[in-house]
């Protein structure tokens, strides 16, 4: 497989990334289904150079085959700035070719002094193996959320 190029999301990627988000958020990889408003808000925040979120696409032979999004925060638990790998989505025919691992390496290189965190469904064995292979360790937390809707 040709190596994927990782680059920032641009306005020309907006619709293809939103379409990928629809599939990703309706897959077993996530508990929530998202919404059209959430997908648009996420991509638009990436395009507006928000200080809180960055979006990337994975491109093979000029075709966008996936995307990733990072959110920035501070962890009082670990005492430092934190980069959350919020989304990693790769089209099914490109999975298993190292794109996810390459994105994690890209993030580690871009943010060498930051704490990296992510969430994963316990059933998503392939993703968990990728994350563990890249140095992530499981935290025994139950996460809770209070949404604004």
DSSP file (Angstrom, degrees, kcal/mol; ACC not computed):
  #  RESIDUE AA STRUCTURE BP1 BP2  ACC     N-H-->O    O-->H-N    N-H-->O    O-->H-N    TCO  KAPPA ALPHA  PHI   PSI    X-CA   Y-CA   Z-CA
    1    1 A X              0   0    0      0, 0.0     2,-0.1     0, 0.0     3,-0.1   0.000 360.0 360.0 360.0 142.0    0.0    0.0    0.0
    2    2 A X        -     0   0    0      1,-0.1     2,-0.2    58,-0.0    95,-0.0  -0.417 360.0-100.6 -68.1 145.9    1.2    3.5   -0.8
    3    3 A X        -     0   0    0     -2,-0.1    58,-0.3     1,-0.1     2,-0.3  -0.444  37.1-121.1 -70.3 138.4    2.2    5.6    2.3
    4    4 A X        -     0   0    0     -2,-0.2     2,-0.4    56,-0.1    56,-0.2  -0.583  15.4-136.8 -81.3 140.9   -0.5    8.1    3.5
    5    5 A X  E     -A   59   0A   0     54,-3.1    54,-2.8    -2,-0.3     2,-0.5  -0.817  14.6-147.1 -91.5 135.4    0.3   11.7    3.6
    6    6 A X  E     +A   58   0A   0     -2,-0.4     2,-0.3    52,-0.2    52,-0.2  -0.922  30.8 156.1-105.3 124.7   -0.9   13.5    6.8
    7    7 A X  E     -A   57   0A   0     50,-2.1    50,-3.0    -2,-0.5     3,-0.1  -0.961  45.8 -84.4-143.5 162.8   -2.0   17.1    6.3
    8    8 A X  E     -A   56   0A   0     -2,-0.3    48,-0.3    48,-0.3     2,-0.1  -0.311  53.5 -98.6 -63.0 147.3   -4.2   19.6    7.9
    9    9 A X        -     0   0    0     46,-2.3     2,-0.3     2,-0.0    46,-0.1  -0.442  43.6-164.2 -62.8 138.5   -7.9   19.6    7.0
   10   10 A X    >   -     0   0    0     -2,-0.1     3,-2.0    -3,-0.1     4,-0.4  -0.789  36.1 -99.6-120.1 168.9   -8.7   22.2    4.3
   11   11 A X  G >  S+     0   0    0      1,-0.3     3,-1.1    -2,-0.3     4,-0.3   0.807 121.3  61.9 -59.9 -29.5  -12.0   23.7    3.2
   12   12 A X  G 3  S+     0   0    0      1,-0.2     4,-0.3     2,-0.1    -1,-0.3   0.696 102.4  52.8 -70.2 -15.8  -12.0   21.4    0.2
   13   13 A X  G <> S+     0   0    0     -3,-2.0     4,-2.6     1,-0.1     5,-0.3   0.520  81.0  99.9 -90.9  -7.3  -12.0   18.4    2.6
   14   14 A X  H <> S+     0   0    0     -3,-1.1     4,-2.4    -4,-0.4     5,-0.2   0.889  84.1  39.2 -51.3 -56.0  -15.1   19.6    4.6
   15   15 A X  H  > S+     0   0    0     -4,-0.3     4,-2.4     1,-0.2    -1,-0.2   0.885 115.8  50.4 -68.0 -39.4  -17.8   17.4    3.0
   16   16 A X  H  > S+     0   0    0     -4,-0.3     4,-2.1     2,-0.2    -1,-0.2   0.895 112.3  47.9 -67.3 -37.1  -15.7   14.2    2.7
   17   17 A X  H  X S+     0   0    0     -4,-2.6     4,-2.6     2,-0.2    -2,-0.2   0.922 111.2  50.3 -68.4 -42.6  -14.7   14.5    6.3
   18   18 A X  H  X S+     0   0    0     -4,-2.4     4,-2.0    -5,-0.3    -2,-0.2   0.909 110.2  50.9 -61.0 -40.3  -18.3   15.1    7.4
   19   19 A X  H  X S+     0   0    0     -4,-2.4     4,-1.6     1,-0.2    -1,-0.2   0.909 110.7  48.4 -62.6 -41.5  -19.3   12.0    5.4
   20   20 A X  H  X S+     0   0    0     -4,-2.1     4,-2.9     1,-0.2    -2,-0.2   0.880 108.1  55.5 -64.8 -37.4  -16.6    9.9    7.1
   21   21 A X  H  X S+     0   0    0     -4,-2.6     4,-3.1     1,-0.2     5,-0.2   0.892 102.8  56.1 -62.5 -39.1  -17.7   11.3   10.5
   22   22 A X  H  X S+     0   0    0     -4,-2.0     4,-0.8     1,-0.2    -1,-0.2   0.938 112.9  40.9 -56.8 -47.2  -21.3   10.0    9.8
   23   23 A X  H  < S+     0   0    0     -4,-1.6     3,-0.4     2,-0.2    -2,-0.2   0.923 116.4  49.2 -68.3 -43.9  -19.9    6.5    9.2
   24   24 A X  H >< S+     0   0    0     -4,-2.9     3,-1.6     1,-0.2     5,-0.3   0.934 111.5  47.8 -61.5 -47.8  -17.5    6.6   12.1
   25   25 A X  H 3< S+     0   0    0     -4,-3.1    -1,-0.2     1,-0.3    -2,-0.2   0.641 112.0  50.8 -73.5 -13.1  -20.0    7.9   14.6
   26   26 A X  T 3< S+     0   0    0     -4,-0.8    -1,-0.3    -3,-0.4    -2,-0.2   0.219  96.4  92.9-103.1  13.3  -22.5    5.2   13.5
   27   27 A X  S X  S-     0   0    0     -3,-1.6     3,-1.4     1,-0.1    -3,-0.0  -0.526  93.5-103.8 -98.5 169.6  -20.0    2.4   13.9
   28   28 A X  T 3  S+     0   0    0      1,-0.2    95,-0.2    -2,-0.2    96,-0.1   0.547 108.6  83.4 -68.5  -4.9  -19.4    0.2   16.9
   29   29 A X  T 3  S+     0   0    0     -5,-0.3    92,-0.4    94,-0.1     2,-0.3   0.686  94.7  42.9 -71.9 -16.9  -16.2    2.3   17.6
   30   30 A X    <   -     0   0    0     -3,-1.4    90,-0.0    -6,-0.3    -1,-0.0  -0.929  62.9-149.4-131.0 153.4  -18.3    4.9   19.4
   31   31 A X  S    S+     0   0    0     -2,-0.3     2,-0.2    -5,-0.0    -1,-0.1   0.839  85.3  60.8 -85.0 -37.9  -21.2    4.9   21.9
   32   32 A X        -     0   0    0      1,-0.1    -2,-0.1     0, 0.0     0, 0.0  -0.588  69.0-147.8 -93.0 154.6  -22.7    8.2   20.7
   33   33 A X        -     0   0    0      1,-0.2    -8,-0.1    -2,-0.2    -1,-0.1   0.517  30.5-150.7 -96.6  -7.1  -24.0    8.8   17.2
   34   34 A X        -     0   0    0      4,-0.1     2,-0.3    -9,-0.0    -1,-0.2  -0.190  13.6-114.6  66.1-166.5  -23.2   12.4   16.9
   35   35 A X     >  -     0   0    0      1,-0.1     4,-2.7     0, 0.0     5,-0.2  -0.967  22.5 -99.7-159.5 165.8  -25.4   14.7   14.7
   36   36 A X  H  > S+     0   0    0     -2,-0.3     4,-2.4     1,-0.2     5,-0.2   0.887 123.9  52.6 -59.2 -38.5  -25.1   16.8   11.6
   37   37 A X  H  > S+     0   0    0      2,-0.2     4,-2.6     1,-0.2    -1,-0.2   0.920 110.3  46.9 -64.0 -43.9  -24.7   19.9   13.8
   38   38 A X  H  > S+     0   0    0      2,-0.2     4,-2.7     1,-0.2    -2,-0.2   0.933 112.3  49.5 -63.9 -46.3  -21.8   18.3   15.7
   39   39 A X  H  X S+     0   0    0     -4,-2.7     4,-2.3     1,-0.2     5,-0.2   0.939 114.2  45.1 -59.1 -47.8  -20.0   17.1   12.6
   40   40 A X  H  X S+     0   0    0     -4,-2.4     4,-2.9     1,-0.2     5,-0.2   0.916 112.9  50.9 -63.4 -43.6  -20.2   20.5   11.0
   41   41 A X  H  X S+     0   0    0     -4,-2.6     4,-2.3    -5,-0.2    -1,-0.2   0.909 110.5  49.8 -60.6 -42.2  -19.2   22.3   14.2
   42   42 A X  H  X S+     0   0    0     -4,-2.7     4,-1.9     2,-0.2    -2,-0.2   0.949 115.1  41.4 -63.0 -49.8  -16.1   20.0   14.6
   43   43 A X  H  X S+     0   0    0     -4,-2.3     4,-2.4     1,-0.2    -2,-0.2   0.921 114.7  51.6 -65.8 -43.1  -14.9   20.5   11.0
   44   44 A X  H  X S+     0   0    0     -4,-2.9     4,-1.5    -5,-0.2    -1,-0.2   0.878 108.0  52.5 -62.9 -36.9  -15.7   24.2   11.1
   45   45 A X  H  <>S+     0   0    0     -4,-2.3     5,-1.9    -5,-0.2    -1,-0.2   0.902 109.6  49.4 -64.2 -40.1  -13.7   24.6   14.3
   46   46 A X  H ><5S+     0   0    0     -4,-1.9     3,-1.1     1,-0.2     9,-0.2   0.912 112.1  48.2 -62.6 -41.6  -10.7   22.8   12.7
   47   47 A X  H 3<5S+     0   0    0     -4,-2.4    -1,-0.2     1,-0.2    -2,-0.2   0.734 105.7  58.6 -72.2 -22.1  -11.0   25.1    9.7
   48   48 A X  T 3<5S-     0   0    0     -4,-1.5    -1,-0.2    -5,-0.2    -2,-0.2   0.361 111.9-115.7 -90.0   6.8  -11.2   28.3   11.8
   49   49 A X  T < 5 -     0   0    0     -3,-1.1    -3,-0.2    -4,-0.2    -2,-0.1   0.882  44.2-171.6  60.2  39.9   -7.8   27.6   13.5
   50   50 A X      < -     0   0    0     -5,-1.9     3,-0.4     1,-0.1    -1,-0.1  -0.310  27.7-132.6 -56.5 143.1   -9.5   27.1   16.9
   51   51 A X  S    S+     0   0    0      1,-0.2    -1,-0.1     3,-0.0     3,-0.1   0.579 102.6  54.5 -74.5  -6.7   -6.9   26.9   19.7
   52   52 A X  S    S+     0   0    0      1,-0.2    20,-2.3    -7,-0.1     2,-0.3   0.663 108.9  34.6-101.4 -19.7   -8.8   23.8   21.1
   53   53 A X  E     - B   0  71A   0     -3,-0.4     2,-0.4    18,-0.2    18,-0.2  -0.992  52.8-169.6-143.1 144.6   -9.0   21.5   18.1
   54   54 A X  E     - B   0  70A   0     16,-2.3    16,-2.7    -2,-0.3     2,-0.4  -0.989  11.5-156.2-130.0 142.4   -6.9   20.4   15.1
   55   55 A X  E     - B   0  69A   0     -2,-0.4   -46,-2.3    -9,-0.2     2,-0.3  -0.946  10.5-178.0-122.3 143.9   -8.1   18.3   12.1
   56   56 A X  E     -AB   8  68A   0     12,-2.9    12,-2.2    -2,-0.4     2,-0.3  -0.940  12.8-148.8-134.1 153.6   -6.0   16.2    9.7
   57   57 A X  E     -AB   7  67A   0    -50,-3.0   -50,-2.1    -2,-0.3     2,-0.5  -0.917  13.0-136.6-120.3 154.4   -6.7   14.1    6.7
   58   58 A X  E     -AB   6  66A   0      8,-2.5     7,-3.2    -2,-0.3     8,-0.9  -0.952  25.6-166.1-110.3 122.7   -4.8   11.0    5.5
   59   59 A X  E     -AB   5  64A   0    -54,-2.8   -54,-3.1    -2,-0.5     2,-0.5  -0.936  13.9-176.9-120.8 128.9   -4.3   11.1    1.8
   60   60 A X  E >  S- B   0  63A   0      3,-2.6     3,-1.7    -2,-0.5   -56,-0.1  -0.991  79.7 -17.5-123.0 121.9   -3.2    8.2   -0.5
   61   61 A X  T 3  S-     0   0    0     -2,-0.5    -1,-0.1   -58,-0.3     3,-0.1   0.906 129.2 -51.2  49.2  50.0   -2.6    8.9   -4.2
   62   62 A X  T 3  S+     0   0    0      1,-0.2     2,-0.5    -3,-0.1    -1,-0.3   0.564 115.7 116.4  67.2  11.9   -4.6   12.2   -3.9
   63   63 A X  E <   -B   60   0A   0     -3,-1.7    -3,-2.6     2,-0.0     2,-0.6  -0.945  67.8-129.1-112.5 128.8   -7.6   10.5   -2.3
   64   64 A X  E     +B   59   0A   0     -2,-0.5    -5,-0.2    -5,-0.2     3,-0.1  -0.656  33.2 170.5 -73.4 118.0   -8.6   11.3    1.3
   65   65 A X  E     -     0   0A   0     -7,-3.2    26,-3.3    -2,-0.6     2,-0.3   0.353  58.6 -15.3-113.7   2.4   -8.8    7.9    3.0
   66   66 A X  E     -BC  58  90A   0     -8,-0.9    -8,-2.5    24,-0.3     2,-0.3  -0.976  56.1-136.3 176.6 176.8   -9.3    9.0    6.6
   67   67 A X  E     -BC  57  89A   0     22,-2.0    22,-2.8    -2,-0.3     2,-0.3  -0.968   5.2-158.4-148.9 163.0   -9.1   11.8    9.1
   68   68 A X  E     -BC  56  88A   0    -12,-2.2   -12,-2.9    -2,-0.3     2,-0.4  -0.992   5.6-159.6-142.5 147.7   -8.0   12.5   12.7
   69   69 A X  E     -BC  55  87A   0     18,-1.9    17,-1.9    -2,-0.3    18,-1.3  -0.994   2.8-161.8-131.9 139.5   -8.9   15.2   15.2
   70   70 A X  E     -BC  54  85A   0    -16,-2.7   -16,-2.3    -2,-0.4     2,-0.4  -0.942   2.1-161.5-118.3 138.8   -7.0   16.4   18.2
   71   71 A X  E     -BC  53  84A   0     13,-2.5    13,-3.5    -2,-0.4     2,-0.4  -0.936  13.3-139.9-118.0 145.9   -8.3   18.4   21.2
   72   72 A X  E     + C   0  83A   0    -20,-2.3     2,-0.3    -2,-0.4    11,-0.2  -0.860  34.8 136.8-111.7 138.1   -6.2   20.3   23.6
   73   73 A X  E     - C   0  82A   0      9,-2.7     9,-3.5    -2,-0.4     2,-0.4  -0.862  47.2-100.0-155.2-172.1   -6.6   20.6   27.3
   74   74 A X  E     - C   0  81A   0      7,-0.3     2,-0.7    -2,-0.3     7,-0.2  -0.986  24.8-146.6-123.6 136.0   -4.7   20.5   30.6
   75   75 A X  E  >> - C   0  80A   0      5,-3.3     5,-1.6    -2,-0.4     4,-1.2  -0.897  13.3-175.5-105.8 112.7   -4.6   17.4   32.8
   76   76 A X  T  45S+     0   0    0     -2,-0.7    -1,-0.2     3,-0.2     5,-0.0   0.814  87.7  60.1 -71.1 -28.8   -4.5   18.1   36.6
   77   77 A X  T  45S+     0   0    0      1,-0.2    -1,-0.2    -3,-0.1    -2,-0.0   0.893 119.2  26.0 -63.7 -40.3   -4.0   14.4   37.1
   78   78 A X  T  45S-     0   0    0      2,-0.2    -1,-0.2    37,-0.0    -2,-0.2   0.433 106.6-124.3-106.0  -2.1   -0.8   14.3   35.1
   79   79 A X  T  <5S+     0   0    0     -4,-1.2     2,-0.3     1,-0.2    -3,-0.2   0.879  72.1  67.8  67.1  43.2    0.2   17.9   35.7
   80   80 A X  E   <S-C   75   0A   0     -5,-1.6    -5,-3.3    35,-0.0    -2,-0.2  -0.994  88.9 -57.1-173.0 174.5    0.6   19.2   32.1
   81   81 A X  E     -C   74   0A   0     -2,-0.3    34,-2.5    -7,-0.2     2,-0.4  -0.374  52.4-152.4 -66.0 144.3   -0.9   20.1   28.8
   82   82 A X  E     -Cd  73 115A   0     -9,-3.5    -9,-2.7    32,-0.2     2,-0.6  -0.954  14.3-156.7-127.9 137.3   -2.8   17.2   27.2
   83   83 A X  E     -Cd  72 116A   0     32,-3.3    34,-2.4    -2,-0.4     2,-0.6  -0.969  15.1-156.2-111.1 117.6   -3.5   16.3   23.6
   84   84 A X  E     -Cd  71 117A   0    -13,-3.5   -13,-2.5    -2,-0.6     2,-1.3  -0.838  11.6-143.5 -93.4 123.4   -6.6   14.1   23.2
   85   85 A X  E     +Cd  70 118A   0     32,-3.2    34,-0.6    -2,-0.6   -15,-0.2  -0.763  29.9 174.5 -82.9  98.8   -6.7   12.1   20.0
   86   86 A X  E     +     0   0A   0    -17,-1.9     2,-0.4    -2,-1.3    -1,-0.2   0.939  56.1  15.0 -77.9 -50.1  -10.4   12.4   19.6
   87   87 A X  E     +C   69   0A   0    -18,-1.3   -18,-1.9    -3,-0.2     2,-0.4  -0.988  49.2 173.2-131.6 136.2  -11.0   10.7   16.3
   88   88 A X  E     +C   68   0A   0     -2,-0.4     2,-0.4   -20,-0.2   -20,-0.2  -0.921  18.1 170.2-133.2 114.4   -9.1    8.4   14.1
   89   89 A X  E     +C   67   0A   0    -22,-2.8   -22,-2.0    -2,-0.4     2,-0.4  -0.991   7.5 177.8-127.4 133.0  -11.1    7.1   11.1
   90   90 A X  E     -C   66   0A   0     -2,-0.4   -24,-0.3   -24,-0.2     5,-0.1  -1.000  38.3-105.5-133.6 131.4   -9.7    5.2    8.2
   91   91 A X    >>  -     0   0    0    -26,-3.3     3,-2.3    -2,-0.4     4,-0.5  -0.256  38.3-113.2 -54.5 142.7  -11.7    3.8    5.3
   92   92 A X  G >4 S+     0   0    0      1,-0.3     3,-1.1     2,-0.2    -1,-0.1   0.814 113.5  56.6 -54.1 -39.4  -12.0    0.0    5.7
   93   93 A X  G 34 S+     0   0    0      1,-0.2    -1,-0.3     3,-0.0    -2,-0.1   0.626 110.2  46.8 -71.5  -9.6   -9.9   -0.9    2.6
   94   94 A X  G X4 S+     0   0    0     -3,-2.3     3,-1.0   -29,-0.2     5,-0.4   0.414  86.4 112.6-108.3  -1.1   -7.0    1.1    4.0
   95   95 A X  T << S+     0   0    0     -3,-1.1    -4,-0.0    -4,-0.5    -3,-0.0  -0.397  71.4  31.2 -72.0 149.8   -7.1   -0.2    7.6
   96   96 A X  T 3  S+     0   0    0     -2,-0.1    -1,-0.2     1,-0.0    -4,-0.0   0.469  89.7 102.8  84.7   1.8   -4.2   -2.4    8.8
   97   97 A X  S <  S-     0   0    0     -3,-1.0    -2,-0.1   -95,-0.0    -1,-0.0   0.311 100.3 -98.2-100.8   7.7   -1.7   -0.6    6.6
   98   98 A X  S  > S+     0   0    0    -95,-0.1     4,-2.5    -4,-0.0     5,-0.2   0.491  86.5 123.8  95.2   2.7   -0.1    1.5    9.3
   99   99 A X  H  > S+     0   0    0     -5,-0.4     4,-2.2     2,-0.2     5,-0.2   0.931  77.1  48.1 -64.6 -44.4   -2.0    4.8    8.8
  100  100 A X  H  > S+     0   0    0      1,-0.2     4,-2.2     2,-0.2    -1,-0.2   0.927 113.9  46.7 -61.2 -45.8   -3.3    4.9   12.4
  101  101 A X  H  > S+     0   0    0      1,-0.2     4,-2.5     2,-0.2    -1,-0.2   0.896 111.1  52.4 -62.7 -40.4    0.2    4.2   13.8
  102  102 A X  H  X S+     0   0    0     -4,-2.5     4,-2.3     2,-0.2    -1,-0.2   0.876 108.2  51.2 -64.3 -36.7    1.7    6.8   11.5
  103  103 A X  H  X S+     0   0    0     -4,-2.2     4,-2.5     2,-0.2    -2,-0.2   0.921 109.8  49.4 -65.7 -42.7   -0.8    9.4   12.7
  104  104 A X  H  X S+     0   0    0     -4,-2.2     4,-2.7     2,-0.2    -2,-0.2   0.922 111.7  48.8 -61.9 -43.3    0.1    8.6   16.4
  105  105 A X  H  X S+     0   0    0     -4,-2.5     4,-2.3     2,-0.2    -1,-0.2   0.899 109.9  52.7 -61.8 -40.3    3.8    8.9   15.6
  106  106 A X  H  X S+     0   0    0     -4,-2.3     4,-2.5     2,-0.2    -2,-0.2   0.924 110.9  46.3 -59.3 -46.3    3.0   12.2   13.8
  107  107 A X  H  X S+     0   0    0     -4,-2.5     4,-2.4     2,-0.2    -2,-0.2   0.907 110.9  52.3 -66.0 -42.1    1.2   13.5   16.9
  108  108 A X  H  < S+     0   0    0     -4,-2.7    -1,-0.2     1,-0.2    -2,-0.2   0.902 113.5  44.5 -59.3 -41.1    4.0   12.3   19.2
  109  109 A X  H >< S+     0   0    0     -4,-2.3     3,-0.7     1,-0.2    -2,-0.2   0.892 114.3  48.3 -71.2 -40.2    6.6   14.2   17.1
  110  110 A X  H 3< S+     0   0    0     -4,-2.5    -2,-0.2     1,-0.3     2,-0.2   0.843 126.8  27.4 -68.1 -34.3    4.4   17.3   16.8
  111  111 A X  T >< S+     0   0    0     -4,-2.4     3,-1.4    -5,-0.2    -1,-0.3  -0.551  71.1 158.1-127.3  65.4    3.8   17.4   20.6
  112  112 A X  T <  S+     0   0    0     -3,-0.7    -1,-0.1     1,-0.3    -2,-0.1   0.747  77.0  43.5 -66.6 -23.6    6.8   15.7   22.2
  113  113 A X  T 3  S+     0   0    0     -3,-0.1     2,-0.3     2,-0.1    -1,-0.3   0.246  97.2  94.7-106.2  13.8    6.3   17.2   25.6
  114  114 A X  S <  S-     0   0    0     -3,-1.4     2,-0.4    -6,-0.2   -32,-0.2  -0.715  77.9-112.2-105.0 155.1    2.6   16.8   25.9
  115  115 A X  E     -d   82   0A   0    -34,-2.5   -32,-3.3    -2,-0.3     2,-0.5  -0.705  32.5-148.3 -79.6 131.9    0.5   14.1   27.5
  116  116 A X  E     +d   83   0A   0     -2,-0.4     2,-0.3   -34,-0.2   -32,-0.2  -0.897  22.1 170.7-106.8 133.1   -1.4   12.1   24.9
  117  117 A X  E     +d   84   0A   0    -34,-2.4   -32,-3.2    -2,-0.5     2,-0.3  -0.944   5.2 168.5-136.0 157.7   -4.7   10.5   25.7
  118  118 A X  E     -d   85   0A   0     -2,-0.3     2,-0.3   -34,-0.2   -32,-0.1  -0.973  24.5-129.5-158.3 166.4   -7.5    8.8   23.8
  119  119 A X        +     0   0    0    -34,-0.6     2,-0.3    -2,-0.3    -2,-0.0  -0.909  24.8 177.4-118.8 149.9  -10.7    6.8   24.3
  120  120 A X        -     0   0    0     -2,-0.3     2,-0.3   -90,-0.0   -90,-0.1  -0.994  34.4-107.7-149.9 148.4  -11.6    3.5   22.7
  121  121 A X    >   -     0   0    0    -92,-0.4     3,-1.6    -2,-0.3     7,-0.2  -0.572  29.0-129.9 -71.6 137.3  -14.4    1.0   22.9
  122  122 A X  T 3  S+     0   0    0      1,-0.3    -1,-0.1    -2,-0.3   -93,-0.1   0.734 107.7  56.9 -64.2 -21.3  -13.3   -2.1   24.7
  123  123 A X  T 3  S+     0   0    0    -95,-0.2     2,-2.1     1,-0.2    -1,-0.3   0.618  80.6  92.2 -82.0 -13.3  -14.6   -4.2   21.8
  124  124 A X    <>  +     0   0    0     -3,-1.6     4,-2.6     1,-0.2     5,-0.2  -0.482  51.3 167.0 -85.3  72.1  -12.5   -2.4   19.2
  125  125 A X  H  >  +     0   0    0     -2,-2.1     4,-2.6     1,-0.2    -1,-0.2   0.861  69.1  52.1 -59.8 -43.5   -9.6   -5.0   19.5
  126  126 A X  H  > S+     0   0    0     -3,-0.2     4,-2.0     1,-0.2    -1,-0.2   0.931 112.9  45.1 -61.9 -44.4   -7.7   -3.8   16.4
  127  127 A X  H  > S+     0   0    0      2,-0.2     4,-2.6     1,-0.2    -2,-0.2   0.928 112.3  52.0 -64.7 -43.6   -7.7   -0.2   17.5
  128  128 A X  H  X S+     0   0    0     -4,-2.6     4,-2.8     1,-0.2     5,-0.2   0.907 109.0  50.5 -59.3 -42.2   -6.7   -1.2   21.1
  129  129 A X  H  X S+     0   0    0     -4,-2.6     4,-2.5     1,-0.2    -1,-0.2   0.903 110.1  50.2 -63.1 -40.3   -3.8   -3.3   19.7
  130  130 A X  H  X S+     0   0    0     -4,-2.0     4,-1.2    -5,-0.2    -2,-0.2   0.933 112.5  46.8 -61.6 -45.6   -2.6   -0.3   17.6
  131  131 A X  H  <>S+     0   0    0     -4,-2.6     5,-2.4     1,-0.2     3,-0.4   0.923 113.7  47.0 -64.9 -44.4   -2.8    2.0   20.6
  132  132 A X  H ><5S+     0   0    0     -4,-2.8     3,-1.9     1,-0.2    -1,-0.2   0.906 108.5  55.5 -63.7 -41.2   -0.9   -0.4   22.9
  133  133 A X  H 3<5S+     0   0    0     -4,-2.5    -1,-0.2     1,-0.3    -2,-0.2   0.790 106.8  52.7 -60.2 -27.8    1.7   -1.0   20.2
  134  134 A X  T 3<5S-     0   0    0     -4,-1.2    -1,-0.3    -3,-0.4    -2,-0.2   0.193 129.6 -93.2 -96.8  15.1    2.3    2.8   20.2
  135  135 A X  T < 5S+     0   0    0     -3,-1.9    -3,-0.2     1,-0.3     2,-0.2   0.411  75.5 142.3  97.2  -1.4    2.8    3.0   24.0
  136  136 A X      < -     0   0    0     -5,-2.4     2,-0.4    -6,-0.2    -1,-0.3  -0.483  33.7-154.9 -74.6 144.8   -0.7    3.8   25.3
  137  137 A X        -     0   0    0     -2,-0.2     2,-0.2     0, 0.0    -1,-0.0  -0.916  21.3-107.0-119.5 147.1   -1.7    2.2   28.6
  138  138 A X        -     0   0    0     -2,-0.4     2,-0.4     2,-0.0     0, 0.0  -0.494  25.5-153.4 -73.7 136.9   -5.2    1.4   29.8
  139  139 A X        -     0   0    0     -2,-0.2     2,-1.7     2,-0.1    -1,-0.0  -0.937  16.6-132.7-108.1 135.3   -6.7    3.6   32.5
  140  140 A X        +     0   0    0     -2,-0.4     2,-0.3     2,-0.0    -2,-0.0  -0.344  57.6 134.9 -87.3  58.8   -9.4    2.0   34.7
  141  141 A X        -     0   0    0     -2,-1.7     2,-0.6     2,-0.0    -2,-0.1  -0.766  51.7-144.0-107.0 150.2  -11.9    4.8   34.6
  142  142 A X        -     0   0    0     -2,-0.3     2,-0.3     2,-0.0    -2,-0.0  -0.964  29.3-144.4-100.1 127.6  -15.5    5.1   34.1
  143  143 A X        -     0   0    0     -2,-0.6     2,-0.3     2,-0.0    -2,-0.0  -0.729  15.1-167.4 -95.5 143.8  -16.1    8.3   32.1
  144  144 A X        -     0   0    0     -2,-0.3     2,-0.3     2,-0.0    -2,-0.0  -0.907   2.0-165.7-126.5 155.7  -19.2   10.5   32.7
  145  145 A X        -     0   0    0     -2,-0.3     2,-0.4     2,-0.0    -2,-0.0  -0.995  17.5-164.2-143.4 146.7  -20.6   13.3   30.6
  146  146 A X        -     0   0    0     -2,-0.3     2,-0.1     3,-0.0    -2,-0.0  -0.957  26.1-157.3-125.9 110.1  -23.1   16.2   31.0
  147  147 A X        -     0   0    0     -2,-0.4    -2,-0.0     1,-0.1     0, 0.0  -0.425  23.1-125.5 -89.3 163.8  -23.9   17.6   27.6
  148  148 A X              0   0    0      1,-0.2    -1,-0.1    -2,-0.1     0, 0.0   0.522 360.0 360.0 -84.7  -5.4  -25.3   21.0   26.8
  149  149 A X              0   0    0      0, 0.0    -1,-0.2     0, 0.0    -2,-0.0   0.429 360.0 360.0 -99.0 360.0  -28.3   19.6   24.8
